[in-house]
Amino acid sequence: MTLYALLILPSANRVYADSAVELTRAELLAFDRGVLGQRLSDVGTRVVGGVPYVTFEAGELSARDAAVLGNLSSVYALFEVVGEMLRPVELKRLDRFDDDLITIQKYQGKTNEQFTKLLLNVTLLASGFAAEMLERRFRVFDPLCGRGTTLNQALMYGFDAAGVDRDQKDFEAYAAFIQTWLKRKRLKHKAEFGPVRRERQVVGKRLRVELAADRDDYKAGATQLLDVVNVDTMRSAEFFKDGSFDLVVTDAPYGVQHGSRTAGKGLVRSPEDLLAEAAPVWARLLRAGGAMGVAWNTFVAKRELAASLLADAGLEVVEDEPYLSFRHRVDQAIMRDIVVARKPGERKPG
């Protein structure tokens, strides 16, 4: 067995940086469980030269193992520990685009990019398709997509991305950003943007983009799809087919600056009312074997409640480690956690 050490990516968010080591440890265990065959042992933390590392023991890592581990949300570098020396292990990532797709947008309330990647990762790793992480073009849906951080991370991985959001300003800001970014990068794409009409009435706006990382892929039809609708999340099933997504990944309202509308109570600040009404709609859109990951503020809804609402929607909540170890502080008013659940039933290919 060989000892390995993961160096954590520096974070501009000081509070998140304080939690990054333990979050990475839990995420690494999710990778081990979901796609590495539980071959890692003694996963822990240690300080080397005054710098914290996440450490683990394993047999020799294959090129595929390194390609998997390269997608950890906070990994900066991986080393094999040889005596008192650190020998670099080459990592490969799924990333298909420049990282400014994720980092360039700056606005109040933006979710930390490293956490968004972690949320997407652990949801994928709980799905029935985790073993296909490096090959499958996952279809990802964010039902509260805001200005598209989750959508952009899905695109970065080479996945298809779709989302809805009722805030017109956020929708238009994202539509403007992504189209400008694609043009500035000179990426081959086709975009359609405009109103959606039903029975001669405008019911929302929609942006649909077909894109590829290079011209050869685009010519060959190896394209990714981005599909975003400016509409209330309760109407998601009107725009997307049942069973059409592998993953549903979202941040529920934190109850501070965030809010959402439900049919019964109008604008609400608690994820409880939102999840009670929306989770069954979102669950319909998942295919069998797919997984849903929701982040929320535990100060306004306990974990047991959030889990029960996903279970009431017909999902099987993951209630064991490492999925109980993602709780962390965001600020004085927000203690964030993740709940992940899987849709039962026989998974279908494609």
Summary of the structure (lengths in Angstrom):
residues: 350
radius of gyration: 20.0
end to end distance: 37.0
largest distance: 72.2
contacts: 1171
relative contact order: 0.12
helix: 32%
strand: 32%
